[in-house]
Amino acid sequence: MKKLLLISAFFLFPATTYAEITYPYKAPSTRAQLIKTSYKQVKVGDSELDVKRILSQPDEVTKQYEAKIKNPIHIGKAYWYIIQRNASSGSVNEKGEILVKIVFNLKGKVTHIHHWGF
């Protein structure tokens, strides 16, 4: 069985942002705590509604595409729960992100759960 690599089209298509984010951004302590403690409840196979019940509305939503240079196929979306981000773009060090990223397939089911910075 062939594995698909996921890439974010964050650099190609603008994210849908639900919260007003200005940089540097730091989530309020209650939201940061909710994200850090509750993301572990999210499981592969959960629905988008399940994730929103656990983590609330995401800060950003981006489309996900297969890892293909030419004509990548849209394979899902990602919910971004941002705890900290120093800049809207730049290197990993410049952005200084602390966040959780939940990836969904086209059927709206969780396929991957990522976190970094903590």
Sequence and secondary structure as in RCSB ss.txt:
>XXXX:A:sequence
MKKLLLISAFFLFPATTYAEITYPYKAPSTRAQLIKTSYKQVKVGDSELDVKRILSQPDEVTKQYEAKIKNPIHI
GKAYWYIIQRNASSGSVNEKGEILVKIVFNLKGKVTHIHHWGF
>XXXX:A:secstr
     EEE TTTS  EE S   SSEE  HHHHHHHHHHGGG  TT BHHHHHHHH S SEEEEEEES SSS  EE
EEEEEEEEEES SSS HHHH  EEEEEEEETTSBEEEEEEE  
